[in-house]
Amino acid sequence: MDWVPIVFVTFKVAALGAAMFFAIKWHYDQEKKVDKRAILGTVGKMAAVFLLAVLGVGTIAFVLGSMLGLDLGF
C-alpha cells in the first residue's frame, strides 16, 4: 500500500515531463511566420466547442437534478 503514491507520483512526473518536452520542442520548431486567419478560426472553433460543452453539461445537470426531485427553481 505504501508503494502506490511513489509509483503514481513517478509516473505523473515522467508523463508531464515528456509532455512538456514535446510541447516546447513543437513550439520551438514552428516557423516564425504565423497565419492570423488560421489562428482566429481555431480560436473561434475552440470557443464554440467550449460553449456547447458548457451548455451540454448544464442541461444534463438540470435534467438529472429534476429527475432526482431537486428543487431547481429560483
N, C-alpha and C positions, 0 to 999 in steps of 0.2 A: 504494500500500500504506500510505502514511503517513496518508492521509485517513480510513481505516477507523475508528480509535479516536475521532477527532474527531466523525465522523458518529454513531457508536454512543453516545458519551457525551452528545452534544447531544440525541439522540432520547430517551435514558433520562431525562435531566433534565427534558425537556419533558413526557414521559409521566407521570413521577412527580409533577411539579409540578401538572399538570392533575388527576391523580387525588386528590392531597392537597387541592387547592382544592375539588373537588366533594364529597369526603368531609366536610370541615369545614363546607361550606355545608349539606349534608344534615343533619348533626348539629345545626347551629345552627337550622335550620328546624323541627326536630321540636318537638312540644308538650312542655311540661314534665311533664305527667301521663303516667306510664308504666304500662302494664298488666303487672303482675308475672307473671301467669299466662302471657301470651304469651311473655315473655322466658324463663321456665323451660321452656316447651315447646320453644322454639327451641334453647335450650342442650342440652336432652336429645336432640333430633334430631341436632344437630351432634356430640355426643359419640358417639351410636350410629353415625353415618356414619364418624367418625374411627376408632372401634374396628373396624368392618367393613373399612375401608381397610387398617388395620394388619394385621389377620388375613389379608386377601387378599394383600397384598404378602409377608407372611411365608410363606404357603402356596406362592405362586408361586416364591419364592426357594428354599424347601426342595425342591420338586419339580424345579426346574431344576438345583439342585445335585446331587440324586440322579441325574438323567438324565446329568449330566456326569461322574459317577463320583466325586464328592467324598465323603469320609468325614465324615458329619454326626452320628455317634453321640457320646454323652458319653464 
